[in-house]
Amino acid sequence: MLTLTKRLQTVADLVPKGCSFADIGTDHAYLPVWLLQNGVISSAIAGDIRQGPLERARATARRYGCTDQMDFRLSDGLKALSPHEADCIAIAGMGGEAICAILSAAPWTKRGVRLILQPQTNLPQLRRWLTAEGYRICQERCLFEEGHWYSVFLVSGGQDDTVWTPGSALAGCPDRWYPQVQRPDYLRFLIDRTKRELSGLQKAAAPDQARIYHLEEAVQELSILMTELEKEDVQ
């Protein structure tokens, strides 16, 4: 029986039972195989842009006896999928800019599709892009694994009037956080990282004042959120 990493398990927990599922950038196909083994889904599309990862996906499926339940596609993002082939799509382990490009080329994902996104980089840019392009972040989960923090977004199509501030673009909207238990540690991490960037900019020969002001605003916002969460823990 396959066991997922904490990161992929967080993605798997957001996949609804009985959905038609596609895993984009599947690599070893651990996620769809686990979902099949545990009866969450009955079939899956596994897509990757490179032949090597797709062969690894096939090998995983053979090892765990899931080959007949999977469709393997050499695909640049969602280009090898037709609308309505999947009502739940996971895109995990890519940079935020790559996720933006994939969704930009597949506007049909705004209509009746559940998206589970796990960006590795550029989270603020991804949050802003999703809101601007007609998507709504319904929930965010954070987790810590092997020395790294990760965020997983549950996304659907729909109007979102969120105004992203420097702090919320970094941490997400508090009313969409789930679960709360790891948030204080995650906020501490974001505050420390932002302060380090701010310190570096302030020491530069030609400081970027606009960026400095932006980061100062972010630190202030994150610190306020941190204080509010600490008060809730005391109560």
Salt bridges, closest charged atoms under 4 A:
ASP27 OD2 - HIS28 ND1 3.44
ASP27 OD1 - ARG56 NH2 2.88
GLU55 OE2 - ARG58 NH1 2.87
ASP71 OD2 - ARG73 NH2 2.82
ASP76 OD2 - LYS79 NZ 3.38
GLU85 OE2 - ARG73 NH2 2.72
GLU140 OE1 - ARG127 NH2 2.80
ASP160 OD1 - ARG136 NH1 3.90
ASP160 OD2 - ARG176 NH1 2.98
ASP175 OD1 - ARG176 NE 3.87
ASP185 OD1 - ARG188 NH1 2.66
GLU197 OE2 - ARG211 NH2 2.95
GLU230 OE2 - ARG188 NH2 3.79
